[in-house]
């Protein structure tokens, strides 16, 4: 495992804690359950792509929560700098990870095919 993979794993864990702690206290718009699924750190350690899954009651809440996270990227980076013992903390860019929804959609399709086969 190389350095960027180790840092990505550490960032994923720490950002998850920040989202459920400091940011949730700061932002009332943060609704639903937010899970950090992946963190890809660039080889130069200047940028990082953070993938999050948002489980919300409505699609509007999901969009609102993702927008809130993106707006607070600077705050999250500052909080991350507090807990990490590295010289620099990369600029964070947040992306929606829709792999869980894709997987659910595939499961539904396979279940429907299986039902059709039984009939």
Backbone as CSV, one residue per row, in Angstrom:
resi,resn,N_x,N_y,N_z,CA_x,CA_y,CA_z,C_x,C_y,C_z
1,UNK,0.856,-1.185,0.000,0.000,0.000,0.000,0.899,1.244,0.000
2,UNK,0.698,2.132,-0.977,1.553,3.323,-1.051,1.014,4.460,-0.185
3,UNK,1.765,5.531,-0.166,1.438,6.642,0.736,0.074,7.271,0.433
4,UNK,-0.235,7.476,-0.835,-1.507,8.115,-1.166,-2.689,7.227,-0.763
5,UNK,-2.537,5.915,-0.872,-3.603,5.002,-0.437,-3.799,5.078,1.072
6,UNK,-2.692,5.113,1.813,-2.782,5.223,3.276,-3.428,6.537,3.684
7,UNK,-3.001,7.622,3.028,-3.594,8.926,3.336,-5.077,8.949,2.972
8,UNK,-5.431,8.371,1.837,-6.831,8.323,1.424,-7.687,7.603,2.447
9,UNK,-7.174,6.512,2.955,-7.896,5.752,3.972,-8.064,6.568,5.259
10,UNK,-7.011,7.247,5.655,-7.054,8.089,6.860,-8.003,9.262,6.666
11,UNK,-7.935,9.906,5.504,-8.829,11.035,5.215,-10.283,10.582,5.231
12,UNK,-10.551,9.415,4.654,-11.916,8.886,4.618,-12.475,8.737,6.031
13,UNK,-11.663,8.182,6.903,-12.090,7.974,8.292,-12.302,9.305,9.016
14,UNK,-11.363,10.217,8.879,-11.442,11.497,9.588,-12.552,12.395,9.041
15,UNK,-12.724,12.418,7.724,-13.785,13.240,7.130,-15.145,12.711,7.559
16,UNK,-15.272,11.402,7.636,-16.523,10.814,8.108,-16.840,11.291,9.525
17,UNK,-15.828,11.331,10.386,-16.020,11.816,11.760,-16.380,13.300,11.775
18,UNK,-15.759,14.085,10.908,-16.046,15.528,10.846,-17.479,15.763,10.369
19,UNK,-17.907,15.006,9.350,-19.264,15.169,8.824,-20.314,14.835,9.875
20,UNK,-20.072,13.796,10.647,-21.066,13.396,11.649,-20.941,14.189,12.944
21,UNK,-19.848,14.913,13.116,-19.648,15.675,14.344,-19.716,17.174,14.138
22,UNK,-18.560,17.770,13.840,-18.444,19.234,13.761,-19.364,19.854,12.715
23,UNK,-19.444,19.257,11.529,-20.268,19.852,10.470,-21.752,19.709,10.775
24,UNK,-22.157,18.590,11.347,-23.576,18.385,11.685,-24.011,19.404,12.740
25,UNK,-23.109,19.740,13.664,-23.417,20.754,14.679,-23.488,22.152,14.073
26,UNK,-22.647,22.413,13.070,-22.559,23.735,12.456,-23.694,23.988,11.459
27,UNK,-24.081,22.959,10.717,-25.050,23.110,9.625,-26.357,22.370,9.897
28,UNK,-27.445,23.080,10.105,-28.736,22.399,10.300,-29.282,21.786,9.005
29,UNK,-28.764,22.219,7.841,-29.232,21.690,6.552,-28.703,20.301,6.253
30,UNK,-27.769,19.831,7.050,-27.178,18.514,6.833,-28.140,17.455,7.367
31,UNK,-28.913,16.875,6.444,-29.925,15.894,6.833,-29.583,14.543,6.217
32,UNK,-30.075,13.506,6.833,-29.841,12.173,6.309,-28.532,11.596,6.816
33,UNK,-28.254,10.419,6.348,-27.045,9.710,6.740,-26.012,9.893,5.638
34,UNK,-24.825,10.379,6.002,-23.766,10.615,5.031,-22.640,9.630,5.294
35,UNK,-22.231,8.939,4.238,-21.164,7.958,4.351,-20.064,8.309,3.358
36,UNK,-18.830,8.364,3.828,-17.694,8.615,2.944,-17.253,7.261,2.411
37,UNK,-17.406,7.057,1.098,-17.125,5.746,0.523,-15.694,5.612,0.007
38,UNK,-15.139,6.691,-0.549,-13.781,6.638,-1.082,-13.104,7.991,-0.956
39,UNK,-11.787,7.953,-0.904,-10.983,9.172,-0.925,-9.757,8.898,-1.792
40,UNK,-9.632,9.638,-2.875,-8.492,9.485,-3.780,-7.612,10.725,-3.655
41,UNK,-6.406,10.538,-3.169,-5.459,11.639,-3.000,-4.535,11.656,-4.210
42,UNK,-4.330,12.848,-4.778,-3.439,12.996,-5.925,-2.001,12.697,-5.502
43,UNK,-1.175,12.209,-6.431,0.220,11.891,-6.088,1.023,13.071,-5.523
44,UNK,0.669,14.302,-5.938,1.376,15.473,-5.404,0.812,15.932,-4.057
45,UNK,-0.225,15.246,-3.558,-0.855,15.515,-2.257,-1.507,16.897,-2.157
46,UNK,-1.797,17.524,-3.285,-2.404,18.860,-3.264,-3.924,18.825,-3.375
47,UNK,-4.461,17.775,-3.964,-5.905,17.665,-4.118,-6.372,16.266,-3.714
48,UNK,-7.637,16.185,-3.350,-8.241,14.893,-3.027,-9.694,14.891,-3.488
49,UNK,-10.094,13.777,-4.082,-11.486,13.579,-4.477,-12.125,12.705,-3.415
50,UNK,-13.200,13.225,-2.828,-13.899,12.516,-1.765,-15.277,12.115,-2.290
51,UNK,-15.575,10.828,-2.227,-16.859,10.316,-2.699,-17.741,10.017,-1.497
52,UNK,-18.967,10.577,-1.522,-19.901,10.385,-0.411,-21.226,9.833,-0.912
53,UNK,-21.827,8.989,-0.091,-23.184,8.506,-0.330,-24.082,9.191,0.679
54,UNK,-25.196,9.710,0.204,-26.143,10.391,1.083,-27.450,9.615,1.064
55,UNK,-27.870,9.181,2.232,-29.147,8.483,2.374,-30.112,9.447,3.038
56,UNK,-31.032,9.993,2.238,-31.988,10.982,2.748,-33.408,10.510,2.463
57,UNK,-34.357,11.141,3.143,-35.762,10.765,2.994,-36.278,11.132,1.602
58,UNK,-35.924,12.335,1.150,-36.386,12.788,-0.166,-35.194,13.123,-1.053
59,UNK,-35.382,13.103,-2.367,-34.297,13.494,-3.276,-33.844,14.947,-3.060
60,UNK,-34.795,15.816,-2.659,-34.448,17.214,-2.415,-33.487,17.332,-1.223
61,UNK,-33.747,16.559,-0.170,-32.855,16.570,0.997,-31.471,16.068,0.618
62,UNK,-31.425,15.086,-0.263,-30.146,14.529,-0.708,-29.330,15.596,-1.438
63,UNK,-29.984,16.314,-2.345,-29.317,17.375,-3.111,-28.858,18.489,-2.168
64,UNK,-29.732,18.853,-1.228,-29.413,19.901,-0.244,-28.210,19.514,0.610
65,UNK,-28.181,18.276,1.062,-27.086,17.802,1.907,-25.776,17.791,1.144
66,UNK,-25.793,17.313,-0.093,-24.583,17.288,-0.911,-24.086,18.707,-1.189
67,UNK,-25.001,19.634,-1.450,-24.621,21.033,-1.673,-24.014,21.628,-0.408
68,UNK,-24.570,21.292,0.732,-24.067,21.781,2.017,-22.642,21.278,2.261
69,UNK,-22.398,20.024,1.943,-21.054,19.456,2.120,-20.069,20.165,1.203
70,UNK,-20.473,20.380,-0.043,-19.580,21.054,-1.002,-19.289,22.489,-0.579
71,UNK,-20.302,23.193,-0.060,-20.109,24.576,0.392,-19.149,24.649,1.576
72,UNK,-19.133,23.614,2.390,-18.309,23.600,3.594,-16.996,22.850,3.412
73,UNK,-16.547,22.687,2.175,-15.292,21.970,1.908,-14.117,22.630,2.621
74,UNK,-14.097,23.959,2.668,-13.022,24.682,3.357,-13.034,24.414,4.852
75,UNK,-14.218,24.406,5.447,-14.361,24.106,6.871,-13.896,22.683,7.166
76,UNK,-14.289,21.739,6.311,-13.891,20.341,6.498,-12.377,20.209,6.385
77,UNK,-11.793,20.929,5.430,-10.331,20.898,5.259,-9.635,21.456,6.499
78,UNK,-10.171,22.540,7.051,-9.579,23.140,8.252,-9.663,22.174,9.433
79,UNK,-10.803,21.530,9.602,-10.965,20.548,10.681,-10.031,19.355,10.466
80,UNK,-9.865,18.963,9.221,-8.975,17.851,8.886,-7.525,18.208,9.222
81,UNK,-7.153,19.461,8.973,-5.798,19.916,9.282,-5.512,19.849,10.784
82,UNK,-6.553,20.014,11.589,-6.382,19.936,13.053,-5.978,18.543,13.520
83,UNK,-6.589,17.522,12.906,-6.371,16.157,13.390,-5.256,15.413,12.663
84,UNK,-4.944,15.800,11.442,-3.889,15.117,10.686,-2.530,15.711,11.032
85,UNK,-1.534,14.868,11.051,-0.172,15.311,11.358,0.665,15.358,10.077
86,UNK,0.138,16.045,9.080,0.864,16.203,7.825,1.161,17.683,7.609
87,UNK,2.137,17.951,6.784,2.517,19.336,6.523,1.393,20.104,5.845
88,UNK,0.786,19.483,4.849,-0.322,20.131,4.136,-1.514,19.191,4.089
89,UNK,-2.671,19.791,3.942,-3.903,19.035,3.742,-4.410,19.415,2.353
90,UNK,-4.749,18.432,1.543,-5.151,18.747,0.164,-6.480,19.490,0.079
91,UNK,-6.659,20.172,-1.041,-7.952,20.797,-1.337,-8.927,19.655,-1.605
92,UNK,-10.105,19.741,-0.986,-11.070,18.651,-1.076,-12.165,18.965,-2.086
93,UNK,-12.466,18.003,-2.937,-13.565,18.112,-3.879,-14.499,16.937,-3.605
94,UNK,-15.773,17.230,-3.393,-16.738,16.191,-3.032,-17.573,15.782,-4.233
95,UNK,-17.748,14.463,-4.378,-18.544,13.894,-5.455,-19.562,12.932,-4.856
96,UNK,-20.695,12.816,-5.532,-21.707,11.863,-5.085,-21.323,10.472,-5.569
97,UNK,-21.358,9.514,-4.678,-21.106,8.121,-5.035,-22.459,7.438,-5.164
98,UNK,-22.816,7.108,-6.379,-24.124,6.507,-6.618,-24.015,5.003,-6.847
99,UNK,-22.923,4.402,-6.442,-22.739,2.965,-6.675,-23.748,2.125,-5.897
100,UNK,-24.153,2.591,-4.711,-25.143,1.846,-3.933,-26.490,1.842,-4.659
101,UNK,-26.881,2.980,-5.217,-28.138,3.056,-5.963,-28.071,2.192,-7.213
102,UNK,-26.921,2.206,-7.867,-26.728,1.386,-9.060,-26.855,-0.095,-8.702
103,UNK,-26.232,-0.488,-7.612,-26.312,-1.872,-7.145,-27.740,-2.276,-6.815
104,UNK,-28.476,-1.393,-6.172,-29.876,-1.669,-5.837,-30.718,-1.819,-7.100
105,UNK,-30.458,-0.961,-8.073,-31.186,-1.025,-9.340,-30.910,-2.359,-10.047
106,UNK,-29.643,-2.799,-10.024,-29.282,-4.081,-10.633,-29.956,-5.240,-9.894
107,UNK,-29.967,-5.185,-8.562,-30.645,-6.221,-7.772,-32.122,-6.297,-8.126
108,UNK,-32.766,-5.144,-8.286,-34.179,-5.111,-8.646,-34.418,-5.741,-10.023
109,UNK,-33.534,-5.435,-10.961,-33.661,-5.992,-12.317,-33.498,-7.508,-12.283
110,UNK,-32.496,-7.990,-11.543,-32.280,-9.442,-11.459,-33.445,-10.136,-10.762
111,UNK,-33.994,-9.500,-9.736,-35.147,-10.083,-9.038,-36.341,-10.173,-9.980
112,UNK,-36.543,-9.132,-10.781,-37.663,-9.131,-11.724,-37.462,-10.218,-12.786
113,UNK,-36.239,-10.377,-13.266,-35.957,-11.421,-14.251,-36.225,-12.808,-13.658
114,UNK,-35.845,-12.965,-12.404,-36.047,-14.243,-11.716,-37.544,-14.527,-11.555
115,UNK,-38.332,-13.502,-11.234,-39.782,-13.659,-11.108,-40.402,-14.038,-12.449
116,UNK,-39.960,-13.352,-13.512,-40.484,-13.642,-14.860,-40.182,-15.077,-15.267
117,UNK,-39.019,-15.569,-14.881,-38.614,-16.922,-15.223,-39.490,-17.954,-14.510
118,UNK,-39.890,-17.664,-13.259,-40.739,-18.580,-12.488,-42.128,-18.688,-13.103
119,UNK,-42.627,-17.596,-13.644,-43.983,-17.576,-14.228,-43.963,-18.247,-15.542
